């Protein structure tokens, strides 16, 4: 009877994991649901999902259950460190019911949490190329009814390994989804956001500005003499001018700002919680960066020049941001043609 009951439970958990990885492409949602299923089935005292940083391969605690996760927020394990590090490095599962006598065990996390580990089960998470990307680790199994400590079993390992395999598939699918979603928002030539993404962001940010009562600023820009660059140097050089201009602009914005290619040789910057003075400060930085670039240009026979139009909203005319900034850009270009300068109003 117990064997049949266990088989039903195993089937339930696998069906549950299957539903989890097909119900969402948002990683945080997937992780939360997987960890909930793990906690319900295995009943560990605490359990963690660790992921590896792409460049350093250090493991960090992506999601922790059963203990204060904030204590592990900035804790990292290098490959080979502790049980989780060993599992990651060797791509092999472990069951340890006497960690104090295991040379691979580290008390680093126990000391941070004020916790005593008496049993561990850990499995690697691998991607489609069979490369490790993380670890699922369960600590101190407890009997659901009596609360008495139990040992992890080979059957536990079989189920957890299957969960880890599903998790690896889910992570890979989610990463691919995020990559595709990001590519849909990026202009391939300049490497910055495209107009579609900018329009979506603008709409959301204006609503936030109205709700919280702060002003916003937009800067419209285009490359001076861009047609002449294309006509005399060729379109490949024109493409490089767009790309270099985008790189220059990226250096001038705040982390909260949104920079996008608006179309052709036009760029736009949206600045939340910003005044006209903030916008002017950015345009000054842009002009200084362009001057530095022209002193040591990376495109032969090309001198870059950008005209800028700035407009800050009083929230009563937020929908006219682009139009007003574009009008200011036109005034700027007209002034440049006449006097070789641009006055930002």
Phi, psi and omega in degrees: 000316179297322179297316179295320179297318179297320180296321178294317178299318179297318179296320179298315183292322179291322176296320179297316178296320178300318179294323181298312186284347178257352185269344183205154173246009177269118187301316183300321178293317179299311181300315182299317181291320178297316181293328177294318179294317179300314181298320182291322185279312187270335181055053176279162176290317170213156182209147188224149169244116181252141176240154180263135172295141185296318185276312186269339185067010174295140177271135175234155183278099180289318181212131182232135178235146175094343179223175179288104184295335181298331180292340182253010186301317183249025180263132180235150174239128177279156178307128181098346182274125180067183181294314180298318179296322179293316180299317179297311184295322186263355181054043184219141181283163174217148165238122180229115179254010175211066187299331181301333182257015178251123184296339181281341185287138176238138180271009184308308183287321178302317181295323179292321185270347187066045191233155176239117180274127179244341177206146184220141166226131183217140180226147178281150170255124181240156178268187182296340178265013180062030176259137181291137178233354180178188183214141168254127184230130179244138184237133170057084178290136182237136176294131187298321185275310187271337183077008180279138178303140178235166175267144172289147185244169176298326178293321174303317181297318181299314180293315182294324176298319179294318177300317180297322178297315176298319181297319177300319177296316181297317180297316181296318178297319181293319178298318179296318178298315179297321180295315179296318180297320179293318180298328179292339182260353186255136173282120187295331182284311186269339181079005177253180182297153178265177185295323181299313180295320180299315181298320178296315181295317181302314181299314180294316184292325178295319178297320178296320180297318179295321182293318185262353173076031176247159181273159177230159184227144176234137175242121175258138182219152166214164183275123179292136176065029184294322179298321180294323177298314179296317184290323185264327185254343181102160185290333177295320177292322176300320177298320179294324178297320177295315181297315180294322178297319179299318179297319179297317182293324179300329181285347188258348187264162176277160179301331182277350182279158177242121178252134180216156170274120186276337181148140180058237179257018181263140176233159179217142175239128173255129182240104177286150178052051183223150179255177177297326178294322177297319178296318179297321179299322178292318180294326176295319178296321178300311182297322178295319179293323178295319179298318177296319180297318181293337176288338178214067188293146177262358175242112182302140174064022178232129172248121182279144175210132179239134171264144185231138172241134185237137175213132176248138186268143172265014179076339175280341181232035184299325182291347181262011184307306184296315182299314182292320178294323179293323177296320179292326176297319179298317178298319179299313182294322179296319179294322180295320180296324182280314188240355182075015180226169178226120177266122174273121184279000000 
